């Protein structure tokens, strides 16, 4: 089982970096990430002989929904604070990527946010944490390694954006470690991204 776990971690955490190296447009990249999710689920069931309960999936409750919404609002506040800090200290932001995303239609933005919330939380919080924790018996290593990988995947957004990635990703990691609820993390991630993309055009305009 340890060999299968290690192979899964290497392949799945390395896959987003492979996509970054390929000359794919935005939508093909998104399709590639949804494909990753499908392969991960098949791997869990067919190769590891487990279920998605092994990566923190629990029955969705009203408490989970409102908890996720609340955490998402907290993350958005941190997003605003971190942007003020970023501008104050003059860190680099990739304006081109932000403008490209904000120019997309509402349906496309919804799909972008949904993919980020679902796939990134499954990969970087639930699957990576559970499997690394299983291998190392260390919650610190299991939390920090996926967080670092999560930051590196967003490196093209600019050094400044990594500040929020570190804070937001770290908070989502702590929440997952505390509650072990994949649904809670997905809702929180979706909430902060929806709000952020809704105000992004206004931020760029200013």
C-alpha positions as CSV (number, residue, x, y, z in Angstrom):
1,X,0.0,0.0,0.0
2,X,2.9,2.4,0.8
3,X,4.2,2.0,-2.8
4,X,0.9,2.8,-4.3
5,X,0.5,5.8,-2.0
6,X,3.9,7.1,-3.0
7,X,3.3,6.6,-6.7
8,X,-0.1,8.4,-6.4
9,X,1.4,11.4,-4.6
10,X,4.3,11.8,-7.1
11,X,2.0,11.5,-10.1
12,X,-0.9,13.6,-8.9
13,X,1.2,16.4,-7.3
14,X,3.5,16.5,-10.3
15,X,0.7,16.6,-12.9
16,X,-0.2,20.3,-12.6
17,X,3.5,21.2,-13.2
18,X,3.4,19.1,-16.4
19,X,0.3,21.0,-17.6
20,X,2.2,24.3,-16.9
21,X,5.0,23.2,-19.3
22,X,2.6,22.3,-22.1
23,X,1.4,25.0,-24.6
24,X,-2.3,24.8,-23.5
25,X,-4.8,27.6,-23.6
26,X,-6.9,28.3,-20.5
27,X,-9.8,25.9,-21.3
28,X,-7.6,23.0,-22.3
29,X,-5.7,23.4,-19.0
30,X,-9.0,23.4,-17.1
31,X,-10.1,20.2,-18.9
32,X,-6.7,18.7,-17.9
33,X,-7.3,19.5,-14.3
34,X,-10.8,17.9,-14.3
35,X,-9.2,14.8,-15.9
36,X,-6.8,14.7,-13.0
37,X,-9.7,14.6,-10.6
38,X,-11.3,11.7,-12.5
39,X,-8.1,9.8,-12.5
40,X,-7.5,10.4,-8.8
41,X,-11.0,9.1,-7.9
42,X,-10.5,6.0,-10.1
43,X,-7.1,5.5,-8.5
44,X,-8.6,5.6,-5.0
45,X,-11.3,3.1,-5.8
46,X,-9.6,0.8,-8.2
47,X,-5.9,0.8,-7.2
48,X,-5.9,1.8,-3.5
49,X,-9.2,-0.1,-2.9
50,X,-10.6,2.7,-0.8
51,X,-13.4,5.2,-1.0
52,X,-13.5,9.0,-1.0
53,X,-14.2,8.8,2.7
54,X,-10.4,8.2,2.9
55,X,-9.9,11.8,1.7
56,X,-12.3,13.4,4.1
57,X,-15.6,13.2,2.3
58,X,-18.4,13.2,4.8
59,X,-22.2,13.6,4.5
60,X,-23.0,17.2,3.6
61,X,-24.9,19.0,6.4
62,X,-26.3,22.5,6.9
63,X,-23.6,23.2,9.5
64,X,-20.9,22.3,6.9
65,X,-22.4,24.6,4.3
66,X,-22.6,27.6,6.7
67,X,-19.2,26.8,8.1
68,X,-17.7,26.8,4.6
69,X,-19.4,30.1,3.7
70,X,-18.1,31.7,6.9
71,X,-14.5,30.5,6.3
72,X,-14.8,31.8,2.8
73,X,-15.7,35.2,4.0
74,X,-12.8,35.2,6.4
75,X,-10.5,34.2,3.6
76,X,-11.8,37.1,1.4
77,X,-11.1,39.6,4.2
78,X,-7.6,38.2,4.3
79,X,-7.4,38.5,0.6
80,X,-8.2,42.2,0.8
81,X,-5.8,42.8,3.7
82,X,-3.0,41.0,1.8
83,X,-3.6,43.0,-1.3
84,X,-3.2,46.2,0.7
85,X,0.1,44.9,2.1
86,X,1.3,43.7,-1.3
87,X,0.7,47.2,-2.8
88,X,2.3,48.9,0.2
89,X,5.5,46.9,-0.1
90,X,5.6,46.9,-3.9
91,X,5.6,43.1,-4.5
92,X,5.0,41.9,-8.0
93,X,1.6,40.9,-9.2
94,X,0.8,39.3,-12.6
95,X,-1.7,41.8,-13.9
96,X,-1.9,40.1,-17.3
97,X,-3.3,36.9,-15.8
98,X,-5.8,38.8,-13.6
99,X,-7.1,40.8,-16.6
100,X,-7.4,37.7,-18.7
101,X,-9.5,35.9,-16.1
102,X,-11.7,38.9,-15.4
103,X,-12.4,39.3,-19.1
104,X,-14.1,35.9,-19.2
105,X,-17.9,35.4,-19.3
106,X,-19.8,34.6,-16.1
107,X,-20.4,30.9,-17.1
108,X,-16.6,30.5,-17.8
109,X,-15.7,32.2,-14.5
110,X,-18.1,29.9,-12.6
111,X,-16.4,26.9,-14.1
112,X,-13.0,28.2,-13.3
113,X,-14.0,28.8,-9.7
114,X,-15.7,25.4,-9.4
115,X,-12.7,23.6,-10.8
116,X,-10.3,25.5,-8.5
117,X,-12.4,24.8,-5.4
118,X,-13.0,21.1,-6.1
119,X,-9.8,19.9,-7.7
120,X,-7.4,21.9,-5.6
121,X,-9.0,21.0,-2.3
122,X,-9.1,17.3,-3.3
123,X,-5.5,17.3,-4.4
124,X,-3.7,19.8,-2.1
125,X,-5.7,19.4,1.1
126,X,-7.5,16.1,1.3
127,X,-5.6,13.5,-0.8
128,X,-2.1,14.9,-0.3
129,X,-2.5,15.5,3.5
130,X,-4.1,12.1,4.2
131,X,-1.6,10.1,2.2
132,X,1.6,12.0,3.3
133,X,0.3,11.8,6.9
134,X,-0.1,8.1,6.4
135,X,3.5,7.7,5.1
136,X,5.3,10.1,7.5
137,X,3.1,10.0,10.6
138,X,3.6,13.8,10.8
139,X,0.8,16.3,10.4
140,X,3.4,19.1,10.0
141,X,5.0,17.4,7.0
142,X,1.6,16.4,5.6
143,X,0.4,20.0,5.8
144,X,3.5,21.9,4.7
145,X,4.5,19.8,1.6
146,X,1.2,20.2,-0.2
147,X,1.0,23.9,0.8
148,X,4.5,24.5,-0.8
149,X,3.4,22.6,-3.9
150,X,0.2,24.7,-4.0
151,X,2.2,27.9,-3.9
152,X,4.7,26.8,-6.6
153,X,1.8,26.0,-9.0
154,X,0.6,29.6,-8.5
155,X,4.1,31.1,-9.0
156,X,3.2,32.6,-12.4
157,X,0.7,34.8,-10.7
158,X,3.6,36.9,-9.3
159,X,5.5,36.9,-6.0
160,X,2.9,39.2,-4.4
161,X,0.0,36.8,-5.0
162,X,2.0,34.1,-3.2
163,X,1.5,36.0,0.1
164,X,-2.3,35.4,-0.1
165,X,-1.7,31.8,-1.4
166,X,0.4,31.1,1.7
167,X,-2.1,32.7,4.1
168,X,-5.2,31.4,2.5
169,X,-3.8,27.9,1.7
170,X,-2.4,27.7,5.2
171,X,-5.8,28.5,6.7
172,X,-7.5,25.9,4.5
173,X,-4.9,23.4,5.5
174,X,-5.4,24.1,9.2
175,X,-9.2,23.8,8.7
176,X,-8.9,20.5,7.0
177,X,-6.5,19.1,9.6
178,X,-8.9,20.3,12.3
179,X,-12.2,19.1,10.8
180,X,-11.1,16.5,8.2
181,X,-14.0,17.7,6.0
182,X,-13.4,17.9,2.3
183,X,-16.8,19.5,1.7
184,X,-16.1,22.3,4.2
185,X,-12.9,23.2,2.4
186,X,-14.5,23.1,-1.1
187,X,-17.3,25.4,0.0
188,X,-14.9,27.9,1.6
189,X,-12.5,27.9,-1.4
190,X,-15.5,28.4,-3.8
191,X,-16.9,31.2,-1.7
192,X,-13.6,33.2,-1.5
193,X,-13.0,32.8,-5.3
194,X,-16.5,33.8,-6.3
195,X,-16.3,37.0,-4.2
196,X,-12.8,37.8,-5.3
197,X,-13.6,37.4,-9.0
198,X,-16.8,39.5,-8.6
199,X,-14.7,42.4,-7.3
200,X,-11.6,41.8,-9.5
201,X,-12.9,44.0,-12.4
202,X,-13.5,46.9,-9.9
203,X,-10.0,46.4,-8.5
204,X,-8.4,46.5,-11.9
205,X,-10.4,49.5,-12.9
206,X,-9.1,51.4,-9.8
